[in-house]
Amino acid sequence: MSLPPPGALGARLFDGHSARALKVELRREGNQLLAQAGERQWRWPLDQVRWPERSREGRRVAELPDGMSLHALDNTAWDGWCEVHVGGPGWIDRLQGSWRATLLALAGLVLLAVLTQQWGVPWAARALVEPMPRSVDQSLEAAVIDSLGPPTLSPTRLPPARQAEITAAWEAAKERLDRSLARQGEPASPALTLRFHASRLGPNAMALPGGTVVITDELVALAGEDMPLLLGVLGHEQGHVQHRHGLRMAAQVGLLSVLVGSLWGDPSSLVSALPLWWGQADYSREAEREADAWSLRLLQANGLDPRAMVRLFQALAAGRTCAPPPADCAPPAATGADVLQTLGFASHPAPAERLRFFEQAAGRS
Ligand SMILES: [Zn+2]
């Protein structure tokens, strides 16, 4: 085997037409790559040569203009020659060869995923939902209502007079809130349609996207004569409607499904957007904060003590499912198993933070 002269590298040249290779010697001359086979010579500008990435295995093939290519005879010699005459491996090559860089890239990817999930998706969902007409919320609600019913919800056992009393108290409270909003130049709050149901979910209320609020008999029993408590809950649910959390959550899950689908290549996850929404283990903390803030506005516009909500959290925490003195206490509601709970009050943990929010507001007023 004849060694190429110093500064030259032996390689095989394919002309892109025939399968026959020509043995050549490569040299660099200024900004040109020179290949020589006996009397024949080829020249290419260096910046038109696509050098291969340098993996440990893998064949070294440099792509040339006109479909020609150069194949290495010996990887080690090729790499050494390239290092001297073309420049060391590019930063991509070096990164690929480094496990530290690989770990770093992986950490970066995880961080990006977390940021996207935490902020990117909610931001995009908000931007997506904002221009949608309210009728979209209503059609989403129709889909949700279709999925409700026994055994989750059953006909209410509340006397019609009690239902009318709560509805009237709510309408009056909403009117006072709207007057206060008007004074601040804000539009009226969304109208709610109250629906009473007995439910195995226990004391609970859930806002559907179109403004229907389901109130369980168990919640009414828990409130007893404490109407401000019920109004606080209804204010919270109105907050969910006001901020269109239902549609935003659906959009978020939809976007997440698209992202996940594009990462894992499973388009069927798109179809599962709505069930995923239901299955969401927690209604985002941000949504709860917004709904609580709205509840506070309603209470304050009505001159009611924000401690009404503190009483609710305390009663829920105490596991009371009805207020004394009524004797027909329901057994404590099963928790955790019902997807519907994700929307309702029982599923909203009453963490110290939310309790503090209303207590501090009470302290200020
Ligand atoms: Zn809520």
Residues whose N, C-alpha, C, O or C-beta is under 5 A from the ligand:
A	BS01	ZN	E288 A291 L343 H348
